[in-house]
Amino acid sequence: MNILEKIIAFKHIEVAEKSSLVPVKLLEQSIYFQSKVVSMKKYVADPEKTGIIAEFKRKSPSKGAINVTASIEKTSIGYMQAGASALSILTDKEFFGGSIEDLKMARKFNFCPILRKDFIVDEYQILESKSIGADCILLIAAALDPKRLKELAAFAKSLGMEVLMEVHDAQELDESLNEHLDLVGINNRSLKTFEVDLKTSFDLVNSIPNEFVKISESGISKPETLVELKNAGFDGFLIGETFMKSSRPHQAAYNFMNEYRKLLRESKGLVLEK
Ligand SMILES: O=P(O)(O)OC[C@@H](O)[C@@H](O)c1c[nH]c2ccccc12
C-alpha cells in the first residue's frame, strides 16, 4: 500500500466513526450554513493580490515534524497581512498534525477564502467543512475515481462551496476534469512517492482549460520560481513548508511576499525605488 492508499483507507474509517458521533443534523445547525462563502477563485485570480495560498501545516508524512509550536491565530493573521490571497488549513490529524479546531480558529480571525486541506472521500466531510466555515474543498484525483470525484464536486457546489481539484499527471487531468470544479491544482509532489518536481507544473499548465483558475502546488521555495510560474500561466501558488519551517512562519511569509512583489515590479520594468 502506498501512503495515499493508507491515508484513504484511514479516512473511510474516520468518516464512519465521526458520522456516528456527530450526525449531519447537528452539523447543519452551524451558523456557517447561513453564511456565504468567500470566493477563492475570485481572490486568487485578482491581479491586485499575490495569488499565494498560504498553508498551515504542522507535519507531513514526507517531512515529519515541520513546526509543532506555531500559533494558528498569529500565523493565519500574519499570512494575510503579508499579502496572501487565501489560507489553506490542514485538518487531518493523523498524518499532518492538523485539526478542525485549527480551521475554526483561522475562520474566527480572518475574512478571506479558506481551503480545507484534507482527504475527502465522502459527502459527510463536505458538510463538516461547511459547518466549520471553510469556503473551498480539495478533491484529489489520485484518490477518487472520476465519477465519484464529480459527484463530490457537485455536492460541494450545491452547498455554495468552491472546489479545487488536484492532479499530478496528464491522465488524471484528462479523466477527472468536470464542470463542477473552480480551480485546478498541479501538485509538484507525488502523493505516492513524495518526489517533488516543478517541471510537473510547467508541463501541464497549458492543458488546463482557461475557465479554471490554475494553481501550482508544493515544493515552491523561492520568489523567483513564482515569477516563472506566473509567466507560464499560473494564477495561484500553494505554499506550506517554506513558511512553516521557519520559527516565525508569518515573518517568513512577509519576507517572501515582499521579495516576490519586488521581482514582479522589476520584471514589468516598473522599478520605482532604488
Ligand atoms: O509544503 P509545500 O511543499 O509548500 O506544499 C504545500 C501543499 O501543496 C501540500 O501540503 C499539499 C498538496 N496537496 C496536498 C494534499 C494533501 C495534503 C497536503 C498537500
Ligand as a Chemical Component Dictionary entry (heavy atoms), coordinates in Angstrom:
data_LIG
# 
_chem_comp.id                   LIG 
_chem_comp.type                 NON-POLYMER 
_chem_comp.pdbx_formal_charge   0 
_chem_comp.three_letter_code    LIG 
# 
loop_
_chem_comp_atom.comp_id 
_chem_comp_atom.atom_id 
_chem_comp_atom.alt_atom_id 
_chem_comp_atom.type_symbol 
_chem_comp_atom.charge 
_chem_comp_atom.model_Cartn_x 
_chem_comp_atom.model_Cartn_y 
_chem_comp_atom.model_Cartn_z 
_chem_comp_atom.pdbx_ordinal 
LIG O1  O1  O 0 4.629  22.404 1.850  1  
LIG P1  P1  P 0 4.679  22.597 0.386  2  
LIG O2  O2  O 0 5.717  21.772 -0.308 3  
LIG O3  O3  O 0 4.786  24.062 0.013  4  
LIG O4  O4  O 0 3.267  22.094 -0.204 5  
LIG C1  C1  C 0 2.040  22.700 0.151  6  
LIG C2  C2  C 0 0.865  21.862 -0.375 7  
LIG O5  O5  O 0 0.905  21.902 -1.779 8  
LIG C3  C3  C 0 0.924  20.422 0.141  9  
LIG O6  O6  O 0 0.862  20.451 1.517  10 
LIG C4  C4  C 0 -0.195 19.526 -0.405 11 
LIG C5  C5  C 0 -0.612 19.496 -1.681 12 
LIG N1  N1  N 0 -1.630 18.594 -1.852 13 
LIG C6  C6  C 0 -1.875 18.025 -0.669 14 
LIG C7  C7  C 0 -2.837 17.073 -0.319 15 
LIG C8  C8  C 0 -2.908 16.715 0.987  16 
LIG C9  C9  C 0 -2.025 17.221 1.951  17 
LIG C10 C10 C 0 -1.078 18.176 1.623  18 
LIG C11 C11 C 0 -0.985 18.584 0.305  19 
# 
loop_
_chem_comp_bond.comp_id 
_chem_comp_bond.atom_id_1 
_chem_comp_bond.atom_id_2 
_chem_comp_bond.value_order 
_chem_comp_bond.pdbx_ordinal 
LIG O1  P1  DOUB 1  
LIG P1  O2  SING 2  
LIG P1  O3  SING 3  
LIG P1  O4  SING 4  
LIG O4  C1  SING 5  
LIG C1  C2  SING 6  
LIG C2  O5  SING 7  
LIG C2  C3  SING 8  
LIG C3  O6  SING 9  
LIG C3  C4  SING 10 
LIG C4  C5  DOUB 11 
LIG C4  C11 SING 12 
LIG C5  N1  SING 13 
LIG N1  C6  SING 14 
LIG C6  C7  SING 15 
LIG C6  C11 DOUB 16 
LIG C7  C8  DOUB 17 
LIG C8  C9  SING 18 
LIG C9  C10 DOUB 19 
LIG C10 C11 SING 20 
# 
